[in-house]
Every structure is written in structure tokens, then in C-alpha cells.
Amino acid sequence: MSVPLEEIIAHQRRNTRQAATAPESTCATFTLDPQLLQALGMNALHLDIHSRYAFDRAAERLAMWLTLDLHDIERVELEMRLLGLVPEDLQDHRVARARLDGARLAFEIDPDFGQQLARHCAERLGLSGPEAYAEVSLAQTRAQLAAAGIEVGEALQRALADYQRHWGRIELELRPPEPLAPLQLAAIPPEQIVGRLGMSLVVNGRPVLPLEIHFRPRPRATTPSATVDAPESAAGRPHAGYRIQRRYRPTSVARLGDHLGEKVRIRPRGQPSREGVLIAVVNGEAQLEQRVPGGTVEAYVPLREIESVEVEEQIKVPWTPDSGVRSVPAK
């Protein structure tokens, strides 16, 4: 398949009814936006898609393969093996008996393309060079993981750092000790996922050992009230401490991806401000989680429509026992 980038851009504009995404915004996250690819000197996307499946009726086994090869940019390979299925089950939508026997996902960025992208984006973002852009990308990756409540071990941190500097191939494989049904998959405690799925990870031919992934609850947005830290002395009497005030400071749209997991205030042109926790910056949009009575909702704001951005910060205000002030409303 070969598709001119101009056709993809025109199709996006017809469907989203919005202006083109600025290259600076797509550089803030690793997004293969067609306009970014144009800025890199490309005129068209050339890709191959291969897919196949195989049923073993006697063993009630289904194997599936899918490969997407975006020439000179990236390649994605997916393989999955399911047990407890025959062709009639799929025809009649009976898949509850299916059990995961194994899976493999490989993702590869062409190193030459990765370096070209890093040089271009470093210039666009006003950074000193590809190494500085790699550091920005690493910081964003860490922020995305933190926003999702995921902590990774040192070996995986080193592998991710190496990958975002040199690019190449990541291969994730699942080999559960015993086939798992969908309900069993959903019931696996987060801390047991690596072992119960038989998960292994290889980055540029080197296994990541030990593979440590920890899941933590996502932090909730803080309530708009200040707190006081007034530690006690050895005699048990409070001495001078501080209170916390929260305020917003301006930042740029291009740096929005640096604030994942933080509370932000975004003002779209001609619309009221929107406040919430920034959970993603993808496909030319900022995604916010906003608290409402009874739960949360997600809001999407196109980057091209953003007039101004502010991020919440905390400052310490001196406090003494004589002040008689224990908390201060946030401004």
C-alpha cells in the first residue's frame, strides 16, 4: 500500500474539522503525525500488511499472526495462540471458552528514522541536540508511567533509556505456565502479572533481567485546600513550620507533555477554561481527567485550539504557632 501524505492530512481535516497539528506539538510526544513526516522530507507512506491464521481442529487451537511494516519507519508484529476454540465458535460468537496459550508483540523503530526524528525535534523544540531530545522523551515516559501508577525496576529503566537513545526492537512475549481464560486474566492481581503471564522482555537483543513492574494506585487530584506542616520539638511543642499554597503558573503548549499526571488549567480559544489532571497528549489532543459529582469524566482539547496553558504548583508559606492560622484556601 502507498498513500500520499497530503491525502491523509486532507482526510484528517475533513473528519476532525480542525486545523493542522503544529509539528512542535507532535514532537512533544512520539506521534507519527503526517505533517511531522512531511517536515522530515517524506511525501507518502509505504506499508505492507500481512495477516494469517491457522486452526487445529483436533487440538482446538487457533494461531493468529499480523505484521504491519511501515517502510523505513517502524514495524509491528503480533502473534497470539488460543486454546478451546474451533471455527464454529467464532462463527457463532462463542469465545467464552477461549484460553490464552501465548502471545508475542514486537515493535521496531528504524534507527536511522529515529535519529532523524530526534535531530528534527530537538531543533523544533529549541533543544541542544538529539541527546537532549532523548532526555525529554525519557522524562515524558517516566511521567506517563507515573500517571498510570506504574513503577519499573532499574533493569527496565536502563533498557528504556538505551532504546530511546538508539531505537531498534522491543519484543514482549507471554508464556503463561497454564492457559488462562478471560476471567482469569481479569482477576490477576497487578503485582502477579509478570509471573502469571510468563512475561519476558527483550530490547535490542538483550533480555531485561530482572523484569520488575509494580503497579500503584493512580494519585487523585488534590482538593483545593492548603495543608500545614508544623513538626513538634522534642518537648512536644510545635515550632515554626509552613503551610502549602497552590497556584497556577504559565507554561507552553509544546511543553504540555512534560506535565502528565499534574493538574493543569487549559483555556481553548473562545471557550471557558478547563481544569483537570493531564493524563495524555496524543494525536494532537490534550486529554484531561476532570472530577465531577459522582466520579470523573475525560475531556479532549485539540492542541491547535489552546490559547493558554497553566500548571498547578505548590509553594511553602512560612507559618508560626503564633499566627493561629492552620490552613489557607487555595487561590
Secondary structure by P-SEA (a helix, b strand, c coil): ccccaaaaaaaaaaaaccccccaaaaaacccccaaaaaaaccccccbbbbbbccccccccbbbbbbbbbccccbbbbbbbbbccccaaaaaacccccbbbccbbbbbbccaaaaaaaaaaaaaaaccccaaaaaaaaaaaaaaaaaaacccccaaaaaaaaaaaacccbbbbbbbccccccaaaaaacccccccccccbbbbccccccccbbbbbcccccccccccccccccccccccccbbbbbbbbbbbccccccccccccbbbbcccccccccccccccccbbbbbbbccccbbbbbbccccccbbbbbbbbbccccccccccccccc
